[in-house]
Amino acid sequence: MDKNQVLRSVFKMSSVVIVPIILLSCLVFKWPTTMVAVALLASLVISSPAMISLNLFVWLFQKIKLERGFAWMLLLSSIPVLSLCVAWLSADFVPGKTWFILLLGILSGYVGLAANFISVSQFFKSTQYERENSDTNG
């Protein structure tokens, strides 16, 4: 599977989780239409930490020799950190407090990765295989 396709799929699944929740919370708090549009755009940013983490660790996995289990551990532990940064920056644009946005970001990131677990795992495996072949040939 292509790297961009995997990243797109992770982002799409993450967005599928977070956009309806943000839309529902905007409707519950009776936000005006323009603010709902801003909140929906911000929700796309809030759903990006899983994709950013995956892209970063795929790049890192190609450069540094890491065991797959350790790479997964780093990937899963980086999502809350990036979600905290995104929640802190976008707390004014969506209804709820920073901790609510943080929980949504973490949940959507883990769902996005879990829905594409096999593709990401295969991609890690193929990246490791390519790196090992280049080490023996180079």
C-alpha angles and dihedrals in degrees: 000000000000118000093233091050091052091048091048091050093049091049092047094052091045090051092047088060100045105037097063092046092051091045091050093048090050090053092047092052090043097234118183118259095255092052090048089055091050090048091051091051089048090050089061088057091046090055094054104082094085092053093045092048092048093049091048094049094045087055091045091047089056093051103039128041106243131162113250093239092054091047090053090048091052092045094051093044094050094058095073091048093051090042090055091053092048093045092050092050098043102037092108094056101055133048116262137043128293093263090055091052090045091054091047091050093049093045094048092046093052092045090050092052095041092052090054098035095125094048093048092046092050090048091052089049094050091046091052091048091051091048093049091050092049090050092054094043096043 
